[in-house]
């Protein structure tokens, strides 16, 4: 049992003023001299709860690296799971300051500031401050709470861990998170919601990591992030190895009330959703009037459901809801320059499942080797449109299924495979016939590979970079998928084209180079080896596409990939 001093009326006089104040407040759990005024780093407040008590609306708290528990501070009860960090209107929490020294440099990676619900301090087995053993007794119900605030709070460089129900619970308020790590929370990491039928609030998350959240707690959607009835802008975030609670969306869940009168909008840009698991929507779930665009995203290694249990949307599940007038309501969904690969579902839509009357679009997107019951050749293994639903619009989409309406699409098992730097590795577990979630793989296209300089420029958003931060159009034409190849100045691909011949499909690659080029080939799973299929080429290469020659890469003569 960890003992904390109970509240005393004299305590504020001894350990700093309890008068609410705006401006900057400095907090350092490591300070050796006892709690101070919080006016600067020479006299910081020690307990974060005390600093929050003293802060007024709009204050900025500068928080040194260290672990802060919600049951520690004046007027707090030790080991009480109901204790939570309550945020006030317009509060900003800036974490990651050096906990000692004269410069107090800010580096959230080097000096992590962690708000932990592990109030018994027994679940951090790796010694990094984050919860590794997710068990209910001895964890705060909610680590951080924000409710009904006129101005939403901002968290920047903050770690959140050990929430039994939630890491962050935000209702009826905006919320902004920057450079935050949300890991090791039991129910879900973050839930933001607006109960009204005319939503007006927004959550903004940039450069955040949602990892290892959710333990399958019954009834919890969105192991990483749940957004209900709010707009969302999510950029540069990773959702890795999260779990839902037998409902919707392992990594991310976006939804509205069926009777909502307004459509919420969500932009998911330059994000990775990998290795998550949900009942429907292993990577993400989009429900009701939530309209969503996934742009420059990798969605891979996710899983929906269990053997014998109806489930769909291993990567993403989009579905309508029926309102009180018995009408199906749904928002639109768009996938733009995404790579959706190696996801698994039991029933259909290993990559994507979609239903409802709203528009659906796939543009410049790769849908590759997604599985239904471990079979990637089925017509619905990649994309499953569940009736009744409006037909999606496809433009420059790679998919192993055939018959998609639209233009510039590459379809079928014999059209060549995209060449990735590292395929996703999937495995099964004893007694479980479906593939397990996996965060492995590097789904960048290799230089000189199929699908480079072959997509449609008009769909590219102005000023947007690819998932790696490179300009979205290189060499004049955008690539398929989430990544853009930056041309080697010594080798410039000018044409990649599939051509027909009496003996079967062939690929023609034309290029410009400052010297001779060697060509290497591979199949879907093996590497390129050390023996080229052609040497000392100077302007083009053409060959049959076969089981052993589906991937091609060009390198300076005498080198290897």
C-alpha positions in Angstrom: 0.0 0.0 0.0 1.4 3.4 -1.0 0.5 6.1 1.5 -0.2 9.7 0.5 -0.8 12.5 3.1 -4.5 13.3 3.5 -5.7 16.8 2.9 -5.2 19.4 5.6 -6.4 23.0 5.6 -2.9 24.2 6.5 -1.2 22.3 3.7 -1.5 25.0 1.0 0.3 27.5 3.2 3.2 25.1 3.6 3.7 23.9 0.1 2.7 26.7 -2.2 -0.2 29.0 -3.0 -3.5 27.4 -4.0 -4.7 30.6 -5.6 -5.8 30.0 -9.2 -3.5 31.8 -11.7 -3.0 32.0 -15.4 0.3 32.2 -17.3 3.2 29.7 -17.0 3.4 27.1 -14.2 6.5 24.9 -13.9 6.2 21.3 -12.6 9.0 18.9 -11.8 8.4 15.7 -9.8 12.2 15.3 -9.4 12.9 18.6 -7.7 14.8 18.0 -4.5 13.8 21.1 -2.6 10.1 20.5 -2.0 7.2 22.0 -3.8 7.7 25.7 -4.7 5.7 28.5 -6.2 5.8 27.2 -9.8 7.0 30.6 -11.1 10.1 29.1 -12.8 12.4 26.1 -12.8 14.2 27.1 -9.7 10.9 26.7 -7.7 8.7 24.2 -9.5 5.5 22.6 -8.1 6.3 18.9 -7.5 2.9 17.3 -8.0 1.0 17.8 -11.2 -2.4 17.6 -9.4 -1.3 20.6 -7.3 -0.3 22.6 -10.3 -3.7 21.8 -12.0 -5.5 23.0 -8.8 -3.6 26.3 -8.9 -4.0 26.8 -12.7 -6.8 28.9 -14.1 -8.3 28.7 -17.5 -5.7 29.2 -20.3 -2.7 28.4 -18.2 0.4 26.6 -19.7 2.0 23.9 -17.5 5.7 23.2 -18.4 6.3 19.6 -17.0 9.7 18.0 -16.6 10.3 14.4 -17.5 9.1 11.9 -14.9 6.0 9.9 -13.9 3.0 11.7 -12.4 0.1 9.8 -10.7 -3.4 11.2 -10.3 -3.7 10.0 -6.7 -0.7 12.1 -5.6 -1.1 15.7 -4.3 -3.1 17.9 -1.9 -6.7 16.8 -1.4 -6.0 13.4 -3.1 -6.6 9.9 -1.8 -3.8 7.5 -2.3 -4.6 4.3 -4.4 -8.1 5.6 -5.2 -9.0 4.5 -8.7 -11.4 7.4 -9.1 -8.7 10.0 -9.0 -8.0 11.6 -12.3 -6.2 14.7 -13.7 -9.1 17.1 -14.4 -8.2 19.7 -17.1 -9.6 23.2 -17.2 -10.7 25.3 -20.1 -7.8 26.2 -22.5 -5.2 24.5 -20.4 -2.0 23.4 -22.2 0.3 20.7 -20.9 3.8 20.8 -22.4 5.9 17.8 -21.4 9.4 16.6 -22.1 11.6 19.1 -20.3 14.9 18.1 -18.9 14.4 17.3 -15.2 17.7 18.9 -14.2 20.4 21.2 -15.4 20.4 24.9 -16.2 19.1 24.9 -19.8 16.0 22.7 -19.2 16.0 21.7 -22.9 12.7 20.2 -24.2 12.9 16.8 -25.8 9.9 14.6 -25.1 11.7 11.5 -26.4 14.8 11.9 -24.2 12.8 13.2 -21.2 9.3 11.5 -21.3 6.6 13.1 -19.2 4.2 10.3 -18.3 0.8 10.6 -16.7 0.2 7.1 -15.3 -2.9 5.5 -13.9 -0.8 2.7 -12.4 -1.5 4.0 -8.9 -0.1 0.9 -7.2 3.1 1.4 -9.3 3.4 -2.3 -10.0 2.8 -2.7 -13.8 5.8 -1.1 -15.5 8.0 -4.2 -16.0 10.3 -2.6 -18.6 11.2 0.4 -16.5 10.2 3.0 -19.1 7.2 4.4 -17.2 4.5 2.7 -19.3 2.2 0.0 -18.2 3.1 -3.5 -19.5 0.8 -5.6 -17.4 -2.8 -4.5 -18.1 -4.9 -5.7 -15.2 -7.9 -3.9 -13.7 -7.3 -3.8 -10.0 -5.0 -0.9 -9.0 -5.4 1.2 -12.1 -7.1 4.6 -12.4 -10.4 4.4 -14.1 -9.5 7.5 -16.2 -6.1 9.1 -16.2 -7.1 12.4 -17.7 -10.6 14.0 -17.8 -11.9 17.0 -19.7 -15.6 17.8 -19.8 -17.8 20.7 -21.1 -14.9 23.1 -21.5 -15.4 26.4 -23.4 -11.9 26.1 -24.9 -10.5 22.6 -25.4 -7.2 21.6 -23.7 -3.9 20.9 -25.6 -1.5 18.1 -24.7 2.0 18.3 -26.3 4.7 15.8 -25.6 2.7 13.9 -22.9 2.6 10.1 -22.3 -0.7 8.5 -21.1 -0.7 5.0 -19.6 -2.6 2.8 -17.1 -6.1 3.9 -17.7 -8.4 1.1 -16.7 -11.4 2.4 -18.6 -9.8 5.3 -20.5 -6.5 7.1 -20.8 -8.2 10.3 -21.8 -11.9 11.0 -21.4 -13.0 14.1 -23.2 -16.7 14.9 -23.5 -18.3 18.0 -25.0 -15.0 19.8 -25.7 -12.4 20.2 -28.3 -9.1 18.3 -27.8 -5.7 18.7 -29.3 -2.9 16.2 -28.9 0.6 16.7 -30.3 3.6 14.4 -30.1 1.9 12.3 -27.4 2.4 8.6 -26.6 -0.8 6.7 -25.6 0.2 3.2 -24.5 -0.8 0.4 -22.1 -4.4 1.6 -21.4 -7.0 -1.1 -20.7 -10.3 -0.1 -22.2 -9.1 2.4 -24.8 -6.5 5.1 -24.9 -8.7 8.1 -25.8 -12.4 8.7 -26.2 -13.8 12.0 -27.4 -17.5 12.4 -27.7 -20.3 14.9 -28.2 -23.7 13.6 -27.2 -25.7 16.3 -29.1 -27.3 15.5 -32.5 -25.6 18.6 -34.1 -21.9 18.0 -33.4 -19.6 21.0 -33.4 -16.5 19.9 -31.5 -13.2 18.6 -33.0 -10.3 16.4 -32.0 -6.9 17.1 -33.6 -4.1 14.6 -33.2 -0.7 15.0 -34.8 2.4 12.9 -34.6 1.0 10.7 -31.8 1.6 7.0 -31.1 -1.4 4.8 -30.0 0.1 1.5 -29.1 -0.7 -1.6 -27.1 -4.0 -0.3 -25.8 -7.2 -2.3 -25.1 -7.3 -5.7 -23.6 -10.6 -6.8 -25.2 -12.7 -5.2 -22.4 -16.3 -6.0 -23.4 -18.1 -3.1 -25.0 -15.2 -0.8 -25.8 -14.8 0.4 -29.4 -11.6 1.9 -30.7 -8.7 0.5 -28.6 -6.5 3.4 -29.7 -9.0 6.3 -30.3 -12.8 6.5 -30.2 -14.4 9.6 -31.8 -18.2 9.9 -31.3 -20.2 12.7 -32.9 -17.1 14.9 -33.4 -15.0 16.1 -36.3 -11.4 14.7 -36.4 -8.1 15.6 -38.0 -5.5 13.0 -37.5 -2.1 13.4 -39.1 1.2 11.6 -38.8 -0.1 9.2 -36.2 0.7 5.5 -35.7 -2.0 3.0 -34.4 -0.1 -0.2 -33.6 -1.2 -3.4 -31.8 -4.4 -2.0 -30.3 -7.6 -4.1 -29.5 -11.3 -3.3 -29.3 -13.7 -4.9 -26.8 -15.7 -7.2 -29.0 -17.3 -4.2 -30.9 -15.9 -2.0 -33.6 -12.4 -0.7 -34.6 -9.3 -2.1 -33.1 -7.1 0.9 -33.7 -9.5 3.7 -34.5 -13.3 4.0 -34.3 -15.2 7.0 -35.9 -19.0 7.1 -35.4 -22.1 9.2 -34.9 -25.5 8.6 -33.4 -27.9 7.1 -35.9 -30.2 10.1 -35.4 -27.5 12.7 -35.8 -28.7 15.5 -38.0 -25.1 16.5 -39.1 -22.4 14.6 -40.9 -19.0 14.6 -39.0 -15.9 14.8 -41.1 -12.6 13.0 -40.4 -9.3 13.3 -42.2 -6.8 10.5 -41.5 -3.6 11.6 -43.3 -0.1 10.1 -43.3 -0.9 7.5 -40.7 0.0 3.9 -40.2 -2.6 1.4 -38.8 -0.8 -1.9 -38.3 -1.3 -5.0 -36.2 -4.6 -4.0 -34.7 -7.5 -6.3 -33.9 -11.2 -5.6 -33.8 -14.5 -7.6 -34.2 -15.3 -5.5 -37.3 -12.7 -3.2 -38.6 -9.4 -4.5 -37.3 -7.6 -1.3 -38.2 -10.5 1.1 -38.2 -14.3 1.3 -38.1 -16.4 4.1 -39.6 -20.1 4.1 -38.6 -23.2 6.2 -39.1 -22.9 9.7 -40.6 -19.2 9.8 -40.0 -17.5 10.8 -43.4 -13.9 9.9 -43.6 -10.9 10.3 -45.9 -7.8 8.1 -45.5 -4.9 9.7 -47.4 -1.3 8.5 -47.7 -1.9 5.8 -45.1 -0.6 2.3 -44.7 -3.2 -0.1 -43.3 -1.6 -3.6 -42.9 -1.4 -6.6 -40.7 -4.8 -5.9 -39.0 -7.4 -8.6 -38.2 -11.2 -8.6 -37.8 -12.9 -11.3 -35.8 -12.3 -14.9 -34.8 -12.8 -18.2 -36.6 -16.5 -19.1 -37.1 -17.6 -15.6 -36.0 -19.1 -13.3 -38.7 -16.6 -10.4 -39.1 -15.5 -8.1 -41.9 -13.1 -5.3 -42.7 -9.8 -6.6 -41.6 -8.2 -3.3 -42.5 -11.3 -0.9 -42.4 -15.0 -1.6 -41.9 -17.5 1.1 -43.0 -21.1 0.7 -42.2 -24.4 2.5 -42.0 -26.7 2.8 -39.0 -30.5 2.6 -38.9 -32.1 5.7 -37.4 -35.4 6.0 -35.5 -37.2 6.5 -38.9 -35.9 3.1 -40.1 -33.6 4.8 -42.6 -30.0 3.7 -43.2 -27.7 6.6 -42.7 -24.0 6.7 -43.6 -21.2 9.1 -44.4 -18.9 8.9 -47.4 -15.5 7.2 -47.3 -12.4 7.8 -49.5 -9.1 6.0 -49.7 -6.5 8.2 -51.5 -3.0 7.0 -52.2 -3.2 4.3 -49.5 -1.6 0.9 -49.2 -3.9 -1.7 -47.8 -2.2 -5.1 -47.5 -2.0 -8.3 -45.6 -5.1 -7.7 -43.5 -7.4 -10.6 -42.5 -11.1 -11.1 -41.8 -13.3 -14.2 -41.4 -16.3 -13.4 -43.5 -15.3 -10.8 -46.2 -13.4 -7.7 -46.9 -10.0 -8.8 -45.6 -8.8 -5.3 -46.7 -12.0 -3.2 -46.7 -15.7 -3.8 -46.2 -18.3 -1.1 -47.0 -22.0 -0.7 -46.9 -24.6 2.1 -46.9 -25.9 4.7 -49.4 -23.1 7.3 -49.2 -20.4 7.7 -51.8 -17.3 5.5 -51.7 -14.0 6.1 -53.6 -10.7 4.4 -54.0 -8.1 6.5 -55.7 -4.4 5.8 -56.5 -4.6 3.0 -53.9 -3.0 -0.5 -53.6 -5.2 -3.3 -52.2 -2.9 -6.3 -52.1 -2.8 -9.8 -50.5 -5.7 -9.3 -48.0 -7.2 -12.5 -46.7 -10.6 -14.0 -46.0 -10.0 -17.2 -44.0 -6.4 -17.1 -45.1 -7.3 -17.0 -48.8 -6.2 -13.9 -50.8 -7.6 -15.0 -54.2 -11.3 -14.7 -53.4 -13.1 -11.8 -55.1 -14.1 -10.3 -51.8 -10.8 -10.9 -50.0 -9.6 -7.4 -50.8 -12.7 -5.2 -51.1 -16.2 -6.3 -50.0 -19.2 -4.1 -50.8 -22.0 -5.4 -48.7 -25.5 -5.0 -50.2 -27.5 -2.7 -50.1 -24.8 -0.2 -50.8 -23.8 2.4 -53.4 -21.1 1.2 -55.8 -17.6 2.6 -55.1 -15.8 4.6 -57.6 -12.4 3.2 -58.5 -9.6 5.3 -60.2 -6.1 3.9 -60.5 -6.6 1.1 -58.0 -4.5 -2.0 -57.8 -6.5 -5.0 -56.7 -6.3 -8.8 -57.3 -10.1 -8.9 -57.8 -11.5 -7.9 -61.2 -14.5 -5.9 -62.6 -14.1 -2.6 -60.8 -15.8 0.3 -62.5 -13.6 3.3 -63.2 -10.4 4.1 -65.1 -6.7 3.3 -64.8 -7.2 0.3 -62.6 -4.9 -2.7 -62.5 -6.8 -5.9 -61.7 -6.4 -9.6 -61.5 -3.8 -12.1 -60.2 -1.8 -12.1 -63.5 -1.1 -8.4 -63.7 2.1 -8.4 -61.7 2.6 -7.6 -58.0 3.8 -4.4 -56.3 7.4 -4.7 -55.2 7.7 -3.7 -51.5 10.9 -3.2 -49.6 9.7 -5.8 -47.0 6.5 -7.8 -47.1 4.4 -8.3 -44.0 5.1 -11.5 -42.1 1.9 -13.3 -40.9 1.6 -16.3 -38.6 -1.0 -18.4 -37.0 -1.4 -19.5 -33.4 -2.4 -22.9 -32.0 -6.1 -23.4 -32.1 -6.6 -20.3 -34.2 -6.9 -20.7 -38.0 -6.9 -17.0 -38.9 -3.6 -15.0 -39.2 -2.5 -13.1 -36.2 -2.1 -9.3 -36.3 1.3 -8.1 -37.3 3.1 -4.8 -37.3 6.0 -6.1 -39.5 6.8 -5.0 -43.0 8.0 -2.0 -44.9 5.5 -1.2 -47.6 7.5 1.3 -49.6 7.7 0.5 -53.3 11.3 -0.3 -54.4 12.9 2.0 -56.9 12.2 0.8 -60.4 9.2 -1.3 -59.2 5.8 -1.8 -60.7 3.2 0.9 -59.9 5.7 3.8 -59.8 4.9 6.9 -61.9 1.6 5.2 -62.9 -1.2 6.8 -60.9 -3.3 10.0 -61.4 -1.9 13.4 -60.5 -5.3 15.2 -60.4 -6.2 13.3 -57.2 -3.2 14.6 -55.2 -4.0 17.2 -52.5 -1.9 20.4 -53.0 1.1 20.6 -50.7 0.7 17.2 -49.2 3.7 14.9 -48.7 3.8 11.1 -48.8 4.0 9.0 -45.6 7.7 9.4 -45.4 7.6 13.2 -45.8 8.7 13.3 -49.5 6.9 15.4 -52.1 3.9 13.6 -53.4 4.7 13.8 -57.1 8.2 12.9 -58.2 9.4 12.4 -61.8 6.3 14.0 -63.1 3.7 11.4 -62.2 2.5 10.2 -58.8 3.0 6.7 -57.6 0.4 4.2 -56.4 0.1 3.8 -52.6 1.3 5.7 -49.5 4.9 6.2 -50.5 6.5 8.2 -53.3 9.8 7.0 -54.8 12.4 9.7 -54.8 14.4 9.0 -58.1 18.0 8.1 -57.9 19.7 11.0 -59.7 21.7 8.3 -61.6 18.6 6.3 -62.8 15.4 8.0 -64.0 12.5 5.8 -64.8 10.6 7.3 -67.8 8.0 4.6 -68.5 6.6 1.5 -66.7 4.0 -0.2 -68.9 2.4 -3.6 -69.2 2.3 -4.8 -72.8 0.5 -7.7 -74.4 2.1 -10.4 -76.5 1.0 -13.8 -78.0 2.8 -15.6 -75.1 1.3 -13.6 -72.3 1.7 -10.3 -70.5 5.1 -8.5 -70.6 6.5 -5.5 -68.7 8.5 -2.7 -70.4 10.6 -0.4 -68.3 12.3 2.6 -70.0 14.9 4.7 -68.2 17.6 7.3 -68.4 20.9 6.7 -66.7 24.3 8.2 -66.4 25.7 4.7 -66.8 24.8 1.0 -67.5 22.1 -0.6 -65.3 21.6 -4.1 -64.1 18.0 -5.5 -63.6 17.0 -7.9 -60.8 13.7 -9.8 -60.6 11.8 -11.6 -57.8 8.5 -13.2 -57.1 6.0 -12.2 -54.4 7.8 -13.4 -51.4 11.5 -14.0 -52.0 14.3 -11.5 -52.2 16.2 -10.4 -55.4 19.3 -12.4 -54.8 22.7 -11.6 -56.2 22.2 -12.6 -59.9 20.7 -10.1 -62.3 18.3 -11.1 -65.0 19.8 -8.5 -67.3 23.1 -6.6 -67.2 24.5 -3.4 -68.7 21.2 -2.1 -70.0 21.3 1.5 -71.1 17.8 2.6 -72.0 15.1 -0.1 -71.6 14.3 -3.6 -70.3 11.4 -5.8 -71.4 10.5 -9.3 -70.1 7.6 -11.7 -69.6 5.7 -11.5 -66.3 5.9 -14.9 -64.7 5.6 -16.4 -61.3 9.3 -16.0 -60.7 9.5 -12.5 -62.4 6.8 -10.3 -60.9 9.0 -7.7 -59.2 11.8 -5.7 -60.9 14.4 -3.3 -59.6 17.1 -1.3 -61.5 20.5 -0.6 -59.9 23.8 0.8 -61.2 25.7 -2.0 -63.0 27.8 -4.1 -60.8 25.8 -3.5 -57.6 22.9 -5.4 -55.9 19.5 -4.2 -54.5 
